[in-house]
Amino acid sequence: MLQGSGVLLQERPLDIKVSFSACALGTVSLPLLGLIACVVISSIFHFEDATGTHCQVPNYLPSISAAISLSPECYIWRFCIGLHSAPRLMVAFTYFRFYKICFDTRFPESPLSCLNLAFSIFENIGLLLLTYVSSSETYFVHKEGFVLFIVSSLTYMLITCRLWKSVKRYSLNPEDAKSHHWKVRLLLLNLCFYGFAGFFYWKHNVYCESGSYTFFALFEYLVVISNMAFHLTAMWDFKSQEIVIVSSSDNKNF
């Protein structure tokens, strides 16, 4: 309570409401815009450094690791990933709470929901590791972060598709069936892009053919974009929900 000149003013908590869809879109947009900015800046200003290969064959696109290891690209990428990591964890716990309400003690959905949360957290940790430890600084840590991200993201998507198969079965909402179908499609696309990226990476290392690393970089982009699109399906899953931020303090007399 503020008192002055005979006027009483009561402090009220500040409520900020944001739709879950807007939060999900903003969370996914940060790494997407960061990736685009890093690739464009690397291609324009650091083309030789970003596209150089160990066998000196022509390459026309920077890999993600190369694009985010240069300056100022690394700072743009770190800013975007750091800013999006907290909301991403919030989304992971929102899904976990949703699964617990849906499945309670049902087997195998209940333990799968716990694994789903764990791999979502591991995926975020792997992304932070490969972001803040560049390949040019500590290659081993960057590589392990990359492996953790790949394994965790694929496992998370597989478990999510399995859980939403059950959600679709017991739900009367057609949006849940739509969400499950798109999750499965994006998982299959992600696996295909991983396969093509791995093939061209192997081909580049074995044969050092011109353009092989360019195709690897292209499919690497598609891997990340399909992963982002998978996470973006949260817009359908919780589109009627809102995130409320409440700022409150005890009343004080002055």
Secondary structure, 3 states (H helix, E strand, C coil): CEEECCEEECCCCEEEEEEHHHHHHHHHHHHHHHHHHHHHHHHHHCHHHHHCCCCCCCCCCCCHHHHCCCCCHHHHHHHHHHHHHHHHHHHHHHHHHHHHHHHCCCCCHHHHHHHHHHHHHHHHHHHHHHHHCCCCCCHHHHHHHHHHHHHHHHHHHHHHHHHHHHHHHHCCCHHHHHHHHHHHHHHHHHHHHHHHHHHHHHHHHHHCCCCHHHHHHHHHHHHHHHHHHHHHCHHHHCCCCEEEEEECCCCCCC
